[in-house]
Amino acid sequence: MELVKIRRDLHQIPEIGFQEVKTQAYLLEAISRLPQERLEVVEWRTGIAVKVRGSHPKKRIGWRTDIDALPITEETGFDFKSTHPGYMHACGHDVHMAVALGLLEKLIDKPIKDDAVILFQPAEEGPGGALPFREWLKNDKPDFLPDVICALHIAPELPVGTVGTRPGLLFANTSELFIDLRGKGGHAAYPHLTEDMAVAAASLLIQLQTIVSRTVNPMDSAVLTVGKMTAGTVQNIIAEHARLEGTIRTLNSESMVHMKRRIEAICRAVEEANHCKVTIDYGSGYLEVNNNEALAEKFLRYASESEGIQAIRSEAAMTGEDFGYFTEQLPGLMFWAGVSSPYGLHHAKLDPDEKILDLMPGFIHGFMSEL
Ligand SMILES: CC(=O)N[C@@H](CCC[C@H](N)C(=O)O)C(=O)O
């Protein structure tokens, strides 16, 4: 398989969560071109599960890739840039998918002892595909449910060839955050007759930033980011509606409960002070990603002995990943794989080094053979 071409083809058709229709069709077509004797393929919504029969199977080893993109306008200038205006593979899922197809080809060419199951999972960026996919496998396709599961995420800041992970907690517990403020708008010249939702939202935004700095134990960690704030219609009308869109990140469920209680208290105070209605919607939330300790140690050992690979012990990160729903119920492992990009994840100029496509499928195949 020409993985660079595959990655670039997929890069051109980015689709957001549960709308990955062209992506799914592309993947199914690529899978159909491989020898089929050892394969079983099932579709779930816009996702796919592929089982490769092993030589002497005793268990199923899973590999998961995410397949969705982000609502970002690409600014790379690549000749293979996104053909979907306003959408981009800015989190590397195009690379993840190409790696998974390369791995699939290797598993067919050189079967490992156990069965392998590759999951092409929709909606990682939101609203979350892992939990419903896992439940579907458990209830409807138990013979596709892995006994152990692994995945990677590209790491722009690490050189190609470097992989990193840690036993235990790797990624944060997350919740989306959407806050709407509604009050009486009106003429810009008569502020005393209105309640200005732009001003109320600005004050709310600043107060929200005191939650982490003033109420979370500094030895714990949390993040509250508002990534989007909108208010009003035109320059000379006082806004009757404002909206904040953000995300909350913590390292455990108790801190998440604490953050939400503080957000609610501040919103009530803003309501009172600004004579307005404030509503909160927590959207979707992800569990933290917890790496199985033994699996992570085995991986780090295997990586440090692999030619062309550097292994590092990573710090836990405030990134979110619905892979946490797999590690909740299965021994699982996620690791970072370096791609030497000058721009980071969720950036409109993310530029992963495609040399990762030569390295990762063989490396992962080797690791899966050892499990
Ligand atoms: C790896 C990565 O970047 N994941 C996303 C997951 C987003 C979860 C959800 N939509 C949220 O914003 O809380 C991330 O932003 O960390």
PDBQT file of the ligand as one rigid body, heavy atoms in Angstrom, charges set to zero:
ROOT
HETATM    1  C1  LIG A 401      -6.163  14.387  21.194  1.00  0.00    +0.000 C 
HETATM    2  C2  LIG A 401      -7.072  15.553  21.253  1.00  0.00    +0.000 C 
HETATM    3  O1  LIG A 401      -6.696  16.654  20.881  1.00  0.00    +0.000 OA
HETATM    4  N1  LIG A 401      -8.323  15.334  21.695  1.00  0.00    +0.000 N 
HETATM    5  C3  LIG A 401      -9.305  16.344  21.869  1.00  0.00    +0.000 C 
HETATM    6  C4  LIG A 401     -10.562  15.735  22.416  1.00  0.00    +0.000 C 
HETATM    7  C5  LIG A 401     -11.680  16.724  22.560  1.00  0.00    +0.000 C 
HETATM    8  C6  LIG A 401     -12.758  16.317  23.525  1.00  0.00    +0.000 C 
HETATM    9  C7  LIG A 401     -13.914  17.293  23.629  1.00  0.00    +0.000 C 
HETATM   10  N2  LIG A 401     -14.412  17.719  22.359  1.00  0.00    +0.000 N 
HETATM   11  C8  LIG A 401     -13.497  18.502  24.466  1.00  0.00    +0.000 C 
HETATM   12  O2  LIG A 401     -13.114  19.537  23.905  1.00  0.00    +0.000 OA
HETATM   13  O3  LIG A 401     -13.583  18.417  25.686  1.00  0.00    +0.000 OA
HETATM   14  C9  LIG A 401      -8.798  17.429  22.823  1.00  0.00    +0.000 C 
HETATM   15  O4  LIG A 401      -9.218  18.590  22.652  1.00  0.00    +0.000 OA
HETATM   16  O5  LIG A 401      -7.995  17.160  23.731  1.00  0.00    +0.000 OA
ENDROOT
TORSDOF 0
